[in-house]
Amino acid sequence: MPQWIIIVLTAAEVLLLVLVALFFLRLKRSEQVVLELQANQERLLQKLQFNAQLEQELVSSFAQRQQELVSLTQQMERRAVELNTLLEKAERITRSSLTLRQMVIQGHRRGQSPKALAHATGLTLDEVALILKQAQAGQGLG
């Protein structure tokens, strides 16, 4: 009987040895998987960091563009005020009685009708006639 016990124990030892070898092989594979996961995690972290950096650049660029737009809007508003002031001055100049009188007299000299002159200057037909009458009496339009 002692031989059978030795054979059984030897077979058990061989079986345990095979199981230990299989365990170590699986352990090696698991170790490889863990290393691959760590490498993938590193790549993912690098990509996330790169994306965060790009996002930060976009945000700062957007903020800069917004600031430029605010500045341009303010410049446009100042220009609009300046242009309105110039338009008002030009309107006052063209609406002055002397300017209107000169426009009517020069237009009459060029052969424009009193109706056309009234329309161009915004005066009534009677006002144009009065200006022409005063001009003829004063210096002769001929």
C-alpha positions in Angstrom: 0.0 0.0 0.0 2.7 2.4 0.6 3.4 2.4 -3.2 -0.1 3.5 -3.9 0.1 6.3 -1.5 3.4 7.5 -3.0 1.8 7.3 -6.5 -1.3 9.2 -5.3 0.8 11.8 -3.5 3.1 12.2 -6.5 0.1 12.6 -8.8 -1.3 15.1 -6.4 2.0 17.0 -6.3 2.2 17.0 -10.1 -1.4 18.2 -10.2 -0.7 20.9 -7.7 2.5 21.9 -9.7 0.4 22.1 -12.9 -2.2 24.2 -11.1 0.5 26.5 -9.7 1.9 26.9 -13.2 -1.5 27.7 -14.6 -2.1 30.2 -11.8 1.2 31.9 -12.6 0.3 32.1 -16.3 -3.0 33.6 -15.5 -1.3 36.0 -13.1 1.1 37.0 -15.8 -1.8 37.7 -18.2 -3.6 39.7 -15.5 -0.4 41.6 -14.9 -0.2 42.4 -18.7 -3.9 43.5 -18.7 -3.2 45.8 -15.7 -0.2 47.3 -17.5 -2.2 47.9 -20.6 -5.0 49.5 -18.6 -2.5 51.7 -16.9 -1.0 52.7 -20.2 -4.5 53.4 -21.6 -5.3 55.4 -18.5 -2.1 57.5 -19.0 -3.1 58.1 -22.6 -6.6 59.1 -21.6 -5.2 61.5 -19.0 -2.9 63.1 -21.5 -5.8 63.5 -23.9 -8.0 64.9 -21.2 -5.2 67.4 -20.3 -4.8 68.3 -23.9 -8.5 68.8 -24.3 -8.6 70.9 -21.1 -5.8 73.1 -22.4 -7.6 73.5 -25.8 -10.8 74.4 -24.0 -8.9 77.0 -21.9 -7.4 78.5 -25.0 -10.8 78.7 -26.6 -12.3 80.3 -23.6 -9.6 82.9 -23.4 -9.8 83.5 -27.1 -13.6 83.9 -26.8 -13.1 86.3 -23.9 -10.6 88.3 -26.0 -13.0 88.4 -29.0 -15.8 89.5 -26.7 -13.6 92.3 -25.3 -12.7 93.3 -28.9 -16.4 93.3 -29.8 -17.2 95.5 -26.8 -14.5 97.9 -27.8 -15.7 98.0 -31.4 -19.2 98.6 -30.3 -18.1 101.5 -28.1 -16.1 102.9 -31.1 -19.2 102.6 -33.3 -21.4 104.3 -30.8 -18.9 107.2 -30.5 -18.7 107.4 -34.3 -22.5 107.3 -34.6 -22.8 110.2 -32.1 -20.1 112.1 -34.1 -21.9 111.5 -37.4 -25.2 112.5 -35.9 -23.6 115.7 -34.7 -22.2 116.4 -38.2 -25.5 115.6 -39.8 -27.3 118.1 -37.5 -24.7 120.7 -38.3 -25.0 120.1 -42.0 -28.8 120.2 -41.7 -28.6 123.6 -39.8 -26.3 124.9 -42.5 -28.5 123.8 -45.4 -31.6 125.0 -43.6 -30.2 128.5 -42.8 -32.2 131.3 -44.5 -29.1 132.6 -46.3 -28.3 129.2 -47.7 -31.9 128.6 -48.8 -32.0 132.0 -50.4 -28.8 131.3 -52.3 -30.0 127.9 -53.4 -33.3 129.4 -54.7 -31.5 132.2 -56.6 -28.8 129.9 -58.1 -31.5 127.4 -59.1 -33.5 130.1 -60.7 -30.5 131.3 -62.6 -30.0 127.7 -63.9 -33.5 127.7 -65.2 -35.3 125.6 -62.5 -39.0 126.3 -62.0 -40.2 127.8 -58.7 -42.1 124.6 -58.0 -38.9 122.5 -58.4 -37.0 125.0 -56.2 -39.7 124.7 -53.5 -39.5 121.0 -53.6 -35.7 120.9 -53.4 -35.5 123.4 -50.6 -38.5 122.3 -48.6 -40.0 125.8 -48.8 -43.4 126.7 -49.9 -44.1 128.0 -53.4 -45.0 131.4 -51.9 -41.7 131.6 -50.0 -39.7 130.8 -53.2 -41.7 133.4 -55.1 -41.0 136.0 -52.3 -37.2 135.2 -52.3 -37.1 135.6 -56.1 -39.1 138.8 -56.0 -36.7 140.3 -53.3 -33.7 139.2 -55.3 -35.0 140.8 -58.5 -35.8 144.0 -56.7 -32.5 144.0 -54.9 -30.0 143.2 -57.6 -31.8 142.1 -60.7 -31.7 138.4 -61.7 -32.0 138.8 -65.3 
